[in-house]
Amino acid sequence: MQATVQTNMRREIDEIPEAAARLLDRLAKDFAATGAALRAEDSEFVVTVACGLSDYVPEIVHRAEGEIARRFAVRRQVRDAERDIEVSLRRIGEIGKDIARLVPTAGDAFTMTVTGVSYDERKEAGRALMKEILTLVQLQQESEIVVASIGGFDLVYDGERFGKSDGYRYTTMLQRTGADYEIDLAVTVTPIGAVFRLEHALDDFDGERERYRQRLEEARRRLASYQSRQGGDFTFASELAEKRRQLREVEAELAAEAREAGASARESA
């Protein structure tokens, strides 16, 4: 959904044609008399005033719309940078908690639990895990169920039926702090391959945290750059103010001349 935001700058631009319209409505008869007198004396003057205003208004509106679009783009970039900062800070903290709870599984320290049974051999653990996954697929198990635990983290199986036929799919996810991370354990994966994928997912917490720190610093730099572009006046603010001043002077002069022409016409009558 696209919202329309009415800004002070937008209102100032819109007031130019609106002011002219109000002036014409209020003094239409007097302007007609003045216009006739001016045309008789200097027809080019009337044409010059009319063309100057009609040419300028579309130009300044076009420029202002470009400025408004630029400012909205900067605001979106500011929001994106702020969101990246928020996510990065949150994930840095969550990964720190994962690092604290991580139980090493490298080498002879390996241990893994599958459906309540503990294994210290990778091949046996992988075979038990893939057998359990195949059984759940055959049963078309729905909803989440913990099937294994490794390195201090649970591995969850989540299956669901879909479509009008016998469609079925599942995912296996490592439950970490603040997020679940999918591990691809298709039924064709070998037992050793399954264990390798799980250990690999647990092996790079430090690197993952460092990447979020880099992302945080980059987002902070972007935010500082974008915020510096948010302030400042409209690029053509001074020009717009000058044209508005000139328009007010023209209104005042034409109104005075119209009153004088009207008075003269009444006296002649």
C-alpha positions in Angstrom: 0.0 0.0 0.0 1.4 3.4 -1.0 0.7 6.2 1.4 0.4 9.9 0.2 2.4 12.2 2.5 1.5 15.9 2.4 4.7 17.8 3.3 5.2 21.5 3.8 7.3 21.7 0.7 4.4 20.0 -1.3 1.9 22.5 0.1 4.0 25.5 -0.8 4.3 24.3 -4.4 0.6 23.6 -4.6 -0.2 27.1 -3.3 1.2 28.8 -6.4 -1.5 27.8 -8.8 -4.1 27.9 -6.0 -3.2 31.5 -5.2 -3.6 32.5 -8.8 -6.9 30.7 -9.0 -8.2 32.5 -5.9 -7.1 35.8 -7.2 -8.8 35.3 -10.6 -12.1 34.2 -8.9 -12.1 37.1 -6.5 -11.3 39.9 -9.0 -12.5 38.4 -12.3 -14.5 41.4 -13.4 -11.9 43.9 -12.4 -9.2 41.9 -14.1 -11.2 41.8 -17.3 -11.4 45.6 -17.3 -7.7 45.9 -16.5 -6.7 43.4 -19.0 -8.5 45.2 -21.7 -6.7 48.4 -20.8 -3.3 46.7 -20.6 -3.8 45.0 -24.0 -4.7 48.4 -25.5 -1.5 49.9 -24.1 1.0 47.0 -24.3 -0.3 43.5 -25.3 3.2 41.9 -24.9 3.2 42.6 -21.2 0.1 40.5 -20.6 1.5 37.6 -22.6 4.9 37.8 -20.8 3.3 37.6 -17.3 1.0 34.8 -18.3 3.7 32.7 -20.0 6.2 33.3 -17.2 3.9 31.9 -14.5 2.6 29.0 -16.7 6.1 28.0 -17.7 7.5 28.2 -14.2 4.9 26.2 -12.2 5.3 22.9 -14.0 9.1 23.2 -13.9 9.3 23.8 -10.1 6.7 21.0 -9.5 8.8 18.6 -11.5 11.9 19.6 -9.6 10.1 19.3 -6.3 8.7 15.8 -7.1 12.3 14.7 -7.9 13.4 16.1 -4.5 10.6 14.4 -2.7 11.4 11.0 -4.3 15.0 11.4 -3.4 14.2 12.1 0.2 11.8 9.1 0.5 14.5 6.9 -1.0 17.0 8.1 1.6 14.4 7.4 4.4 14.0 3.9 3.1 17.7 3.4 3.1 17.9 4.7 6.7 15.2 2.2 7.8 17.0 -0.6 6.0 20.3 0.3 7.7 18.6 0.5 11.1 17.0 -2.9 10.6 20.4 -4.4 9.6 21.9 -2.9 12.8 19.1 -4.4 14.9 19.3 -7.8 13.4 23.1 -7.9 13.6 23.2 -6.9 17.3 20.6 -9.5 18.1 22.3 -12.3 16.2 25.7 -11.4 17.7 24.2 -11.9 21.1 22.4 -15.1 20.2 25.5 -16.6 18.6 27.4 -15.8 21.7 24.9 -17.9 23.7 25.3 -20.7 21.2 29.1 -20.6 21.6 28.7 -20.8 25.4 26.4 -23.9 25.2 28.4 -25.7 22.4 29.8 -29.1 23.4 32.8 -30.1 21.3 32.4 -33.1 19.1 35.7 -33.1 17.3 37.8 -36.3 17.2 37.3 -38.8 20.0 35.1 -36.3 21.8 32.2 -37.2 19.5 28.9 -38.1 21.0 25.4 -38.0 19.6 22.0 -39.0 20.9 19.3 -40.5 18.5 15.8 -41.1 19.9 17.3 -41.4 23.4 20.2 -43.7 22.6 23.7 -42.3 22.9 26.4 -43.1 20.2 30.1 -42.3 20.2 30.8 -43.7 16.7 29.8 -41.4 13.8 28.8 -44.2 11.4 26.5 -45.8 14.0 25.0 -42.5 15.0 24.4 -41.6 11.3 22.9 -44.9 10.5 20.5 -44.7 13.5 19.5 -41.1 12.5 18.8 -41.8 8.8 16.8 -45.0 9.8 14.7 -42.8 12.1 14.1 -40.2 9.4 13.2 -42.9 6.8 10.7 -44.3 9.3 9.1 -40.9 9.9 8.8 -40.3 6.2 7.1 -43.7 5.6 4.7 -42.9 8.5 4.2 -39.4 7.1 4.8 -37.9 10.5 3.2 -34.5 10.9 4.3 -31.7 13.2 7.7 -31.3 14.9 9.5 -34.0 16.8 13.1 -34.1 18.2 15.0 -37.0 16.6 18.5 -36.4 17.8 20.9 -34.2 19.8 24.5 -33.2 19.0 26.9 -30.7 20.4 24.3 -29.5 22.9 21.7 -28.7 20.2 18.5 -30.6 19.3 17.7 -31.8 15.7 14.0 -31.4 14.9 12.1 -33.3 12.2 9.1 -31.4 10.9 6.8 -33.1 8.3 3.6 -32.0 6.6 1.1 -33.2 4.1 0.2 -30.9 1.2 -2.1 -30.8 -1.8 -5.1 -33.0 -2.5 -3.1 -36.1 -3.2 -0.5 -37.9 -1.0 2.0 -35.0 -1.1 4.4 -35.0 1.8 7.5 -33.1 2.7 9.8 -32.6 5.7 12.6 -30.5 7.0 15.3 -31.2 9.6 16.4 -28.2 11.6 19.0 -27.6 14.2 17.5 -25.6 17.0 19.7 -22.7 18.0 19.2 -19.6 20.1 16.7 -17.4 18.4 16.5 -19.3 15.1 16.2 -22.8 13.6 18.7 -23.7 10.9 17.7 -26.2 8.3 20.1 -29.1 7.6 19.5 -31.0 4.4 19.1 -34.6 5.4 17.3 -36.2 2.4 16.7 -39.9 2.7 19.5 -40.5 0.1 22.2 -39.0 2.4 24.7 -41.5 3.7 25.1 -42.0 7.5 28.6 -40.5 7.5 27.4 -37.7 5.3 24.5 -36.9 7.7 26.9 -36.6 10.7 29.3 -34.5 8.7 26.6 -32.0 7.8 25.6 -31.7 11.4 29.1 -31.2 12.7 29.8 -28.7 9.9 26.8 -26.7 11.0 28.2 -26.5 14.5 31.8 -25.7 13.4 31.6 -22.1 12.3 29.9 -20.2 15.2 32.9 -17.9 15.6 33.1 -17.1 11.9 29.3 -16.5 11.8 29.6 -14.0 14.7 32.4 -12.2 13.0 30.4 -11.9 9.7 27.6 -10.3 11.7 30.0 -7.9 13.3 31.2 -6.8 9.9 27.7 -6.5 8.7 27.0 -4.3 11.8 29.9 -1.9 11.1 28.9 -1.7 7.4 25.3 -0.9 8.4 26.4 1.8 10.9 28.5 3.4 8.1 25.6 3.4 5.8 23.3 4.8 8.4 25.7 7.7 9.1 25.9 8.5 5.4 22.2 8.4 4.8 21.4 10.5 7.9 23.7 13.2 6.6 21.5 13.4 3.5 18.2 13.6 5.3 18.5 17.2 6.5 18.8 20.4 4.6 16.4 22.6 2.7 14.7 21.7 -0.5 17.3 22.2 -3.3 15.1 24.9 -5.0 13.7 26.4 -1.7 15.3 29.9 -2.3 14.1 30.0 -5.9 10.6 28.9 -4.9 10.5 31.6 -2.2 11.6 34.2 -4.6 8.9 33.2 -7.2 6.3 33.2 -4.4 7.4 36.8 -3.5 7.2 37.9 -7.1 3.7 36.3 -7.4 2.5 38.2 -4.4 3.8 41.4 -5.9 2.1 40.7 -9.2 -1.2 39.9 -7.3 -0.9 43.2 -5.3 -0.1 45.3 -8.4 -2.9 43.7 -10.5 -5.4 44.1 -7.7 -4.5 47.8 -7.3 -4.8 48.4 -11.0 -8.0 46.5 -11.2 -9.5 48.6 -8.4 -8.4 51.8 -10.1 -9.7 50.7 -13.5 -13.0 49.7 -11.8 -13.2 53.1 -10.1 -12.5 54.9 -13.4 -15.1 52.9 -15.2 -17.7 53.7 -12.5 -16.8 57.4 -12.7 -17.1 57.4 -16.5 -20.5 55.8 -16.2 
